[in-house]
Amino acid sequence: MKLSFVLFATTIFAHQDTAFRPSQTLRVSEEVAKDGTNSMTSANWAGAYVGPPAPETSFYAVIGSFIAPDPKPPPSSEGNGPWKGSAWVGIDGIDTQSLFQAGISWEVTKAPDGTLETSFGAWHEWLPHATSPFKNFSISAGDIITVLCETDNSTTGTCAIQNQNTQWWVSELLVAPSNESALIGGHAEWIVEDFTVNNGLAAFANFEKVEWFDCEAYTMPVGGETGGDVLFTPGNGSEVILKNGNIALTSSTMKGMNMTVTYN
């Protein structure tokens, strides 16, 4: 498949109309894998996933937009932080060691006078490689961010990110670290994460909520061409609940292409 990322010169806040889309013409169907009553608990993920797809098909692209949160220290927190979190879209990562993903991260700290200081970064990753930054990409709380990851094949793909408020976008070609990291295309995700720092989970920021919209994932026949492509959305999928022991730290509501992940 040839990759292309097309920007449309329309007003901001028009959601998908201002963002890039997968390069193919797709058959849209909501009659796929409706298992929204299911859920999965995780020590570090929250949000939604879809898959596995129909036999002999695989996910090759995932896209989603969300509003960058204004994170705070968690309730009853002590010290000055930092508290962290991230939001991303990805392919695989469930029942496989491979994961092709891109998104943003945030960090909030408390100054001696009690003032909160927040910073953001944008990144891409193909596990087991570490995350790499998208360069020259700025983010502020409240910005609408769109992220697309689309594969050429199981070992190459491109991730791109756009700030719809500034209309700035960047992209990066990614290559699998090894053949063992080749994608299966068994799942696609829209995730808010408490990521790992120094072999342990970061202190998780209170992100309050991350509002997602225009979330789509696409399948195609394994080894084939487009034409039988099927669209999945969070509304077709299953919730991922981030838990600390027996305590659920997040909840999600999913409807069609929209999802809200809430910090409990």
Protein Blocks (a to p, Z undefined) as FASTA:
>chain_A
ZZddddddddehkljmlpccdfbdcdddfbgoiaklbccddfkbgcddeddddehiacfb
dcdddddddddddehiacjbjadddddddeehiopabdcdddddddddddfkopacdddd
ddddddfbdcdddehiacdehiacddddddfblmbccdddddfknopacddddddfbfkl
pcehlaccdddddddeehiacddddehiacdehiacddddehiaehiaccddfklmccdd
ddehjacfbdcddehjbccdddZZ
